[in-house]
C-alpha cells in the first residue's frame, strides 16, 4: 500500500504519495498513464538541496505527474567508505519535496531495486565515454550508475527523465544508454544551481568545513577564467593553467579537462567541436567535488 505525506499550505493541503514497493508504485502509475498523464522522473540519492528541487520544478512544468526516487545505490560506489559517509536525511528530504509540490516519492529498499533472482546487469559498451575523467578515477562507477538508472526507468516507465548538468559525464552516458537501448524516454538536462559564492550545489557540500566551503569558490572562478581564456589560448594550455591555479590555492585537482561535449574526448582546438565543456574534479580537504561549465554550444 502507499503512504502519503500531507502538508498544510495556506488554504489547501498538498498530498505527496510515498511508495516503498515496486508493485504498488507501478499499479498507481499505470492507472495515471492510462488517463493520459505525462510522467516526469527525477532519480536521486537523497540528501536533497536546491539543485534537486530545480529538477522537480522542471519536471512539474513539463509533466503532469512528477516522480522522485531516493535510493543510495551501492553498485556505483567504488569506495565503500564513501558509501558509508554518504548523507542520509530522509525526513528533511520529504519536507523539501513537499515544499516543491512533488507528486510521488519512491523510497525503496535494496531488495526492491535488486530483488533476488532478477538479473539487472547491463551488457552495454560505453567505450571511451566511461574511461575518461570520472571513469578513470572511479573505475566501475558508471557501470553501477547505468545499472541503477536503467532499473529505475524500468520501474517508473517515465516519459521524461530530468538530470542535472553538474554530473555532465553521467548525463552523457545516460543519453548514450538510452540510445543503445532504443528508448523513447526524453532526457532533459537542467542547469547547474550554485550557491551564492558560485560553488555548485552538491550533497557533499555539507561535509565541507566552513573555511573550505568559502574557499572552494576557486573552482567556479577558474571555470569562468577558462571561458575567458578560450579567446586567446588553446584548450590544453588552459587545462594546464587551471590545474596549477587550483593547486596553488592549496587544493588537489584530479583533472581539469576541456572536452567535446558529445564524445567527452579532449580537444586540441575550440573549433574541433560544436559543444565544448570544461570539466573538473577537485579534492577540497577530504571532500571530492566535481563541476563543469559549457564553454561553447553551437547547436
MOCORSUL-V502006 format. One record per residue. N is the residue number from 1. RES is the residue in one small letter. OMEGA is omega in whole degrees, -180 to 180 (* if undefined). Layout:
{{N	RES	OMEGA} {N	RES	OMEGA}}
This chain:
{{1	x	180} {2	x	170} {3	x	173} {4	x	178} {5	x	-173} {6	x	-177} {7	x	178} {8	x	177} {9	x	-180} {10	x	-174} {11	x	176} {12	x	178} {13	x	176} {14	x	180} {15	x	174} {16	x	178} {17	x	179} {18	x	179} {19	x	176} {20	x	-178} {21	x	179} {22	x	-176} {23	x	-179} {24	x	179} {25	x	-178} {26	x	178} {27	x	180} {28	x	-178} {29	x	177} {30	x	177} {31	x	-179} {32	x	179} {33	x	179} {34	x	177} {35	x	176} {36	x	-179} {37	x	173} {38	x	-175} {39	x	175} {40	x	-175} {41	x	177} {42	x	178} {43	x	179} {44	x	172} {45	x	178} {46	x	-173} {47	x	-168} {48	x	178} {49	x	-175} {50	x	177} {51	x	177} {52	x	-178} {53	x	177} {54	x	176} {55	x	177} {56	x	-180} {57	x	178} {58	x	179} {59	x	179} {60	x	-177} {61	x	-175} {62	x	-177} {63	x	176} {64	x	-175} {65	x	-178} {66	x	177} {67	x	173} {68	x	175} {69	x	171} {70	x	-179} {71	x	177} {72	x	-170} {73	x	-177} {74	x	-173} {75	x	-179} {76	x	176} {77	x	177} {78	x	178} {79	x	-176} {80	x	179} {81	x	177} {82	x	177} {83	x	-179} {84	x	-178} {85	x	-175} {86	x	-175} {87	x	178} {88	x	-171} {89	x	-170} {90	x	-180} {91	x	179} {92	x	179} {93	x	179} {94	x	179} {95	x	-180} {96	x	179} {97	x	177} {98	x	180} {99	x	179} {100	x	180} {101	x	174} {102	x	-174} {103	x	-173} {104	x	171} {105	x	174} {106	x	-174} {107	x	-172} {108	x	168} {109	x	178} {110	x	-176} {111	x	175} {112	x	-180} {113	x	180} {114	x	-179} {115	x	179} {116	x	177} {117	x	180} {118	x	179} {119	x	-178} {120	x	180} {121	x	178} {122	x	177} {123	x	-179} {124	x	178} {125	x	180} {126	x	177} {127	x	-176} {128	x	178} {129	x	-173} {130	x	-177} {131	x	-179} {132	x	174} {133	x	-178} {134	x	-180} {135	x	179} {136	x	-176} {137	x	180} {138	x	-176} {139	x	-180} {140	x	-177} {141	x	-174} {142	x	174} {143	x	179} {144	x	179} {145	x	-179} {146	x	180} {147	x	-176} {148	x	179} {149	x	180} {150	x	178} {151	x	179} {152	x	177} {153	x	176} {154	x	-179} {155	x	-173} {156	x	-176} {157	x	-179} {158	x	171} {159	x	-176} {160	x	179} {161	x	-177} {162	x	-180} {163	x	-176} {164	x	178} {165	x	-175} {166	x	176} {167	x	-170} {168	x	-180} {169	x	177} {170	x	-180} {171	x	180} {172	x	180} {173	x	176} {174	x	177} {175	x	179} {176	x	178} {177	x	180} {178	x	178} {179	x	-179} {180	x	-180} {181	x	-180} {182	x	-180} {183	x	178} {184	x	179} {185	x	179} {186	x	178} {187	x	-177} {188	x	179} {189	x	179} {190	x	-174} {191	x	176} {192	x	173} {193	x	-174} {194	x	173} {195	x	-175} {196	x	-179} {197	x	178} {198	x	179} {199	x	179} {200	x	-179} {201	x	-178} {202	x	176} {203	x	-180} {204	x	-177} {205	x	-178} {206	x	177} {207	x	180} {208	x	172} {209	x	179} {210	x	-180} {211	x	-179} {212	x	179} {213	x	180} {214	x	-175} {215	x	-176} {216	x	173} {217	x	179} {218	x	-179} {219	x	-180} {220	x	180} {221	x	-180} {222	x	177} {223	x	179} {224	x	179} {225	x	177} {226	x	179} {227	x	177} {228	x	-176} {229	x	-177} {230	x	180} {231	x	-177} {232	x	-171} {233	x	179} {234	x	-179} {235	x	-178} {236	x	178} {237	x	179} {238	x	180} {239	x	179} {240	x	178} {241	x	-177} {242	x	179} {243	x	-180} {244	x	-178} {245	x	-180} {246	x	178} {247	x	-179} {248	x	178} {249	x	175} {250	x	180} {251	x	-174} {252	x	177} {253	x	174} {254	x	176} {255	x	168} {256	x	-173} {257	x	172} {258	x	-166} {259	x	167} {260	x	-175} {261	x	178} {262	x	-176} {263	x	-177} {264	x	178} {265	x	179} {266	x	-179} {267	x	178} {268	x	-179} {269	x	180} {270	x	178} {271	x	-175} {272	x	-178} {273	x	176} {274	x	178} {275	x	-179} {276	x	-176} {277	x	171} {278	x	-177} {279	x	-179} {280	x	172} {281	x	-174} {282	x	171} {283	x	175} {284	x	-171} {285	x	179} {286	x	-177} {287	x	-180} {288	x	-178} {289	x	173} {290	x	180} {291	x	177} {292	x	176} {293	x	176} {294	x	-178} {295	x	-178} {296	x	179} {297	x	179} {298	x	-178} {299	x	*}}
